[in-house]
Amino acid sequence: MKTKALLGILAGVAAGAAIGMLFAPNKGVRTRRKIYKKSKSLAKAINRSIDDKFGDTFKELNSVVTLLKEEQARIKALKP
């Protein structure tokens, strides 16, 4: 539930920033550059949040999969 709330807040901030920049008195090139930089920064923040939240889980799952593959190979080697 906290993850959904965080993503909702981040999406709201991004939408507000984009709308604010579109109505700002800057030239189109400058505005698009600002939107690009803000969206890149937001994407990095989201990725960091996902990594922080799920990074350990992915590592653990990867370890379990590796162990299962090794066990499967060991069992296959035992069969005549």
N, C-alpha and C positions, 0 to 999 in steps of 0.2 A: 504494500500500500504506500509506503514511504517513497518507493522508487517511482510510482505513478505520479505522486504529488510533485516530486522533484522534476520529473520530465515535463509535467504540465507547467510548472513555474518557469522552467528554462524555455519552453516553447512560447509562453506568453511574453517573456522578456525579449526573445528574438523577434517575435511579431511586432511588438511595440517599437523596438529599435528600428526595424525595417520600415515601418509606417512613418515613424518620426523622420527618418532620413529621406524618405520619398517626398515629404512635404517641406524639407529644409531648403533654404535658398541657395543651394549649391548647384554647380553645373552637373550635368548628367554623368560625365566621366568620374568626377570626384565622388558623387553620390554612390555610383556603382562600386567604386573602389572601397568606400567605407562599408557598404553592405557586404562586399566580399571579405574584407578583413574581419568584420564582426561575426559573420557566419563561420569563418574559419576558426576564430577564437571560441565560438560557441561549440563547434564540432569537437574541438580539442577538449573542452571542459566536459562534454558529454562522454567522450571516450575515456577520459580519466575517471569519471564517475562510474562508468560501467566496469572498467578495469578494477577499480577499488572494490566494487560491490561483488563482481563475479570472477575476478582473476584467480583467486584461490580455488574456487569451485571448479573452474576449467582445468586448473593444474591437477587437482585431485581426480577428476574424471579421466584425464589423460593418463594418469598413473594407473588407474584401475583398468582402463582399456589395454594398456601395455602389459600389465600382469595377466590379464585374461588371454591375450594373444600368445604370450609365452607359455601359459599353462596349456592352451590348445595345441601348440606346437609340441610340447612335451608329451601330451597324451597321444597325439598322432604318431610320434616316434615309438611309442610303446606297442602300438598295434602291429601284429605280424604282417 
